Amino acid sequence: MPDHSNLGPIRQIAAHELVLDQIRRSMDAGQFRPGDRLPPERDLAEMLDVSRTTVRAAVAVLEREGRISVRRGRGGGFLVLEPTYDPAEARRELKRNKVEVRDAFDFRVVVESGAARLAAERRKAADLPKLADLVTRMDDAIKDGRSDDGSTAHVTEFQILDSAFHLGIAAASGNEQLVDAVTRGRSRMWLPVGAIFGHIEDNANDHHAEILAAIRNKDGDQAAEAMTAHINETRHTIESWLRR
């Protein structure tokens, strides 16, 4: 008798959840930064080919999550907010989702090491200055953080640049499916993990320079190895915090 164990109920995905996913990804990738305004409701509906009611439902979720503020009337709109930082709640959230966090890191190691390998093999000369600029700007964010006044703005800036770097590597691989997979993997990781970073470690950018050097030298094995080490170092940092 055929094995049907892989078949199960299909969950209908509401249209506003798909809109929500696209907007979240744009925020996580740094397309919309704190202080920016999202396009108006009418424009978002046209861009995403959905109804304004669907956009309104997605925006309501983002507002509840504290990711945007909604201002009505003339001069209003959807303002992207600075993420709030509550280390105690972040740690509780991570402990509640240990398996999800583990799976997110596993996924990133598999996908992003492959993307780095392909980027080293396929990258174009024009890809290198963009990646190098992101590494330099991440160094600047770390330096700014050392003289921080308690604000987490530099952490947000670093995370935006970090996402742009990883997505830039995926783009350099020339594989759109990898770009999508890296985007999804980082989004799933940062939802439960990102809030725990109240400061930037001094060595947060070290592996980025190693990965870039391997890509520049077209060394696929070294690029994949450096990317794996980088992601696992973040994993070990999270695990050590959870043991405190």
Secondary structure, DSSP 8 states (H G I E B T S, - for coil): ----TT--------HHHHHHHHHHHHHHTTSS-TT-B---HHHHHHHHTS-HHHHHHHHHHHHHTTSEEEE-STT-EEEE------HHHHHHHHHHTHHHHHHHHHHHHHHHHHHHHHHHHH--TTHHHHHHHHHHHHHHHHHHHHT--S--HHHHHHHHHHHHHHHHHHHHTT-HHHHHHHHHHHHHHHHHHGGG-SS--TTTTHHHHHHHHHHHTT-HHHHHHHHHHHHHHHHHHHHHHHH-
